[in-house]
């Protein structure tokens, strides 16, 4: 499922396509050994200040 997802850096290609291109660039196989899952919007810090005050 991970390989079919959209690559978050460019938002256009799949992870599979990015890995395939990386393998061509380095001249050998590229494999995913670990990954971190993020939820949509996770890590976004918002200030809770009232700008109108």
MMTF fields as JSON, N, C-alpha, C and O atoms, coordinates in Angstrom:
{
  "mmtfVersion": "1.0.0",
  "mmtfProducer": "UNKNOWN",
  "numBonds": 211,
  "numAtoms": 212,
  "numGroups": 53,
  "numChains": 1,
  "numModels": 1,
  "chainsPerModel": [1],
  "groupsPerChain": [53],
  "chainIdList": ["A"],
  "bondAtomList": [4, 2, 8, 6, 12, 10, 16, 14, 20, 18, 24, 22, 28, 26, 32, 30, 36, 34, 40, 38, 44, 42, 48, 46, 52, 50, 56, 54, 60, 58, 64, 62, 68, 66, 72, 70, 76, 74, 80, 78, 84, 82, 88, 86, 92, 90, 96, 94, 100, 98, 104, 102, 108, 106, 112, 110, 116, 114, 120, 118, 124, 122, 128, 126, 132, 130, 136, 134, 140, 138, 144, 142, 148, 146, 152, 150, 156, 154, 160, 158, 164, 162, 168, 166, 172, 170, 176, 174, 180, 178, 184, 182, 188, 186, 192, 190, 196, 194, 200, 198, 204, 202, 208, 206],
  "bondOrderList": [1, 1, 1, 1, 1, 1, 1, 1, 1, 1, 1, 1, 1, 1, 1, 1, 1, 1, 1, 1, 1, 1, 1, 1, 1, 1, 1, 1, 1, 1, 1, 1, 1, 1, 1, 1, 1, 1, 1, 1, 1, 1, 1, 1, 1, 1, 1, 1, 1, 1, 1, 1],
  "groupList": [{"groupName": "UNK", "atomNameList": ["N", "CA", "C", "O"], "elementList": ["N", "C", "C", "O"], "formalChargeList": [0, 0, 0, 0], "bondAtomList": [1, 0, 2, 1, 3, 2], "bondOrderList": [1, 1, 2], "singleLetterCode": "X", "chemCompType": "L-PEPTIDE LINKING"}],
  "groupTypeList": [0, 0, 0, 0, 0, 0, 0, 0, 0, 0, 0, 0, 0, 0, 0, 0, 0, 0, 0, 0, 0, 0, 0, 0, 0, 0, 0, 0, 0, 0, 0, 0, 0, 0, 0, 0, 0, 0, 0, 0, 0, 0, 0, 0, 0, 0, 0, 0, 0, 0, 0, 0, 0],
  "groupIdList": [1, 2, 3, 4, 5, 6, 7, 8, 9, 10, 11, 12, 13, 14, 15, 16, 17, 18, 19, 20, 21, 22, 23, 24, 25, 26, 27, 28, 29, 30, 31, 32, 33, 34, 35, 36, 37, 38, 39, 40, 41, 42, 43, 44, 45, 46, 47, 48, 49, 50, 51, 52, 53],
  "secStructList": [7, 4, 4, 4, 1, 5, 7, 6, 6, 6, 1, 1, 1, 5, 2, 2, 2, 2, 2, 2, 2, 2, 2, 2, 2, 2, 6, 1, 7, 7, 7, 7, 7, 7, 7, 7, 7, 7, 7, 6, 6, 6, 6, 7, 7, 7, 7, 7, 7, 7, 6, 6, 7],
  "xCoordList": [0.829, 0.0, 0.873, 0.541, 1.974, 2.857, 3.364, 3.405, 3.748, 4.332, 3.338, 3.745, 2.05, 1.019, 0.573, -0.177, 1.024, 0.623, 1.396, 2.48, 0.813, 1.463, 2.635, 2.513, 3.767, 4.969, 4.738, 4.405, 4.909, 4.53, 5.41, 4.976, 6.615, 7.506, 7.044, 7.042, 6.652, 6.217, 4.706, 4.173, 4.012, 2.557, 2.004, 0.794, 2.862, 2.408, 2.721, 1.845, 3.962, 4.373, 4.085, 3.928, 4.016, 3.851, 5.206, 6.25, 5.18, 6.413, 7.152, 8.379, 6.42, 7.017, 7.804, 8.913, 7.241, 7.912, 9.168, 10.188, 9.098, 10.256, 11.378, 12.542, 11.033, 12.05, 12.654, 13.857, 11.831, 12.317, 13.305, 14.354, 12.966, 13.864, 15.155, 16.234, 15.044, 16.235, 17.154, 18.376, 16.574, 17.375, 18.141, 19.29, 17.506, 18.194, 19.352, 20.434, 19.109, 20.133, 21.365, 22.494, 21.147, 22.276, 22.83, 23.876, 22.136, 22.617, 22.472, 23.247, 21.492, 21.267, 19.923, 19.205, 19.578, 18.27, 18.145, 19.112, 16.945, 16.622, 15.436, 14.421, 15.56, 14.472, 14.1, 14.933, 12.859, 12.38, 12.631, 12.153, 13.377, 13.649, 12.861, 12.706, 12.362, 11.599, 10.872, 11.292, 9.798, 9.09, 8.339, 8.121, 7.945, 7.179, 5.842, 5.791, 4.77, 3.432, 3.012, 3.19, 2.461, 1.941, 0.455, -0.007, -0.281, -1.691, -1.787, -0.935, -2.813, -3.012, -3.037, -3.84, -2.166, -2.114, -1.27, -1.084, -0.76, 0.045, 1.332, 1.975, 1.7, 2.927, 2.745, 3.686, 1.555, 1.298, 1.017, 0.093, 1.815, 1.63, 0.909, 1.334, -0.16, -0.908, -0.879, -1.05, -0.662, -0.705, -2.151, -3.007, -2.419, -3.777, -3.985, -4.845, -3.221, -3.36, -4.512, -4.828, -5.118, -6.213, -5.623, -5.248, -5.539, -4.929, -5.768, -5.235, -7.061, -7.939, -7.816, -8.229, -7.261, -7.195, -6.098, -5.917],
  "yCoordList": [-1.194, 0.0, 1.258, 2.236, 1.245, 2.409, 2.811, 3.997, 1.835, 2.133, 2.767, 3.44, 2.567, 3.125, 4.52, 5.175, 4.981, 6.297, 7.403, 7.182, 8.589, 9.76, 10.17, 10.236, 10.443, 10.874, 12.286, 13.177, 12.508, 13.785, 14.961, 16.108, 14.71, 15.815, 16.532, 17.762, 15.781, 16.451, 16.39, 17.166, 15.502, 15.433, 14.93, 14.985, 14.441, 13.99, 12.521, 11.757, 12.128, 10.748, 9.848, 10.32, 8.541, 7.585, 7.298, 7.594, 6.727, 6.321, 5.314, 5.355, 4.423, 3.423, 4.081, 3.65, 5.113, 5.814, 6.527, 6.536, 7.118, 7.81, 6.812, 7.091, 5.654, 4.633, 4.1, 3.851, 3.927, 3.451, 4.459, 4.073, 5.75, 6.793, 6.862, 7.067, 6.693, 6.714, 5.543, 5.692, 4.384, 3.209, 3.455, 3.034, 4.131, 4.476, 5.433, 5.29, 6.413, 7.414, 6.801, 7.196, 5.837, 5.253, 4.008, 3.495, 3.522, 2.367, 1.052, 0.124, 0.962, -0.276, -0.244, 0.753, -1.327, -1.405, -0.458, -0.209, 0.053, 0.897, 0.25, -0.042, 0.027, -0.593, 0.27, 1.004, 0.177, 0.865, -0.068, -1.202, 0.41, -0.409, 0.062, -0.687, 1.291, 1.849, 3.088, 3.698, 3.456, 4.674, 5.2, 4.473, 6.455, 7.101, 7.512, 8.107, 7.203, 7.569, 8.887, 9.088, 9.771, 11.045, 11.117, 10.592, 11.761, 12.033, 13.401, 14.263, 13.593, 14.865, 16.0, 15.984, 16.975, 18.127, 17.926, 18.87, 16.736, 16.469, 17.281, 17.377, 17.857, 18.632, 20.105, 20.886, 20.496, 21.908, 22.614, 22.251, 23.616, 24.39, 25.687, 26.422, 25.957, 27.187, 28.047, 27.55, 29.335, 30.266, 30.518, 30.687, 30.542, 30.756, 32.206, 32.478, 33.133, 34.535, 35.174, 34.783, 36.142, 36.879, 38.112, 39.07, 38.095, 39.198, 40.473, 41.563, 40.363, 41.528, 42.305, 43.463, 41.686, 42.335, 43.362, 43.989],
  "zCoordList": [0.0, 0.0, 0.0, -0.67, 0.736, 0.803, -0.576, -0.904, -1.378, -2.686, -3.648, -4.595, -3.427, -4.308, -3.881, -4.605, -2.722, -2.226, -2.938, -3.477, -2.925, -3.524, -2.638, -1.415, -3.276, -2.567, -2.051, -2.832, -0.751, -0.142, -0.557, -0.454, -1.015, -1.368, -2.632, -2.673, -3.665, -4.898, -5.111, -5.904, -4.435, -4.516, -5.834, -6.052, -6.718, -8.033, -8.291, -8.696, -8.057, -8.337, -7.146, -6.02, -7.408, -6.319, -5.685, -6.266, -4.501, -3.831, -4.708, -4.804, -5.338, -6.222, -7.363, -7.676, -7.977, -9.074, -8.582, -9.271, -7.403, -6.839, -6.562, -6.849, -6.008, -5.739, -7.031, -7.102, -8.037, -9.341, -9.937, -10.452, -9.866, -10.374, -9.558, -10.114, -8.254, -7.396, -7.725, -7.719, -8.009, -8.371, -9.671, -9.808, -10.616, -11.868, -11.597, -12.165, -10.717, -10.408, -9.74, -10.032, -8.845, -8.114, -8.791, -8.392, -9.81, -10.55, -9.817, -10.045, -8.943, -8.197, -7.511, -7.586, -6.842, -6.195, -4.996, -4.276, -4.805, -3.656, -2.958, -3.592, -1.659, -0.903, 0.295, 0.825, 0.71, 1.904, 3.084, 3.099, 4.065, 5.245, 6.458, 7.423, 6.421, 7.527, 7.022, 6.04, 7.679, 7.313, 8.52, 9.49, 8.461, 9.517, 8.931, 7.855, 9.624, 9.161, 9.803, 11.004, 9.001, 9.483, 9.18, 8.167, 10.053, 9.785, 9.123, 9.337, 8.328, 7.655, 8.673, 9.606, 8.497, 9.387, 10.63, 11.398, 10.849, 12.029, 11.981, 10.936, 13.105, 13.184, 12.89, 13.037, 12.479, 12.204, 13.525, 14.253, 13.82, 15.038, 14.689, 13.798, 15.382, 15.137, 16.394, 17.508, 16.198, 17.321, 17.696, 16.828, 18.979, 19.467, 19.899, 20.737, 19.347, 19.723, 18.96, 17.836, 19.579, 18.962, 18.285, 18.961, 16.975, 16.223, 16.287, 16.081, 16.564, 16.592, 17.902, 17.976, 18.916, 20.238, 20.321, 21.364]
}
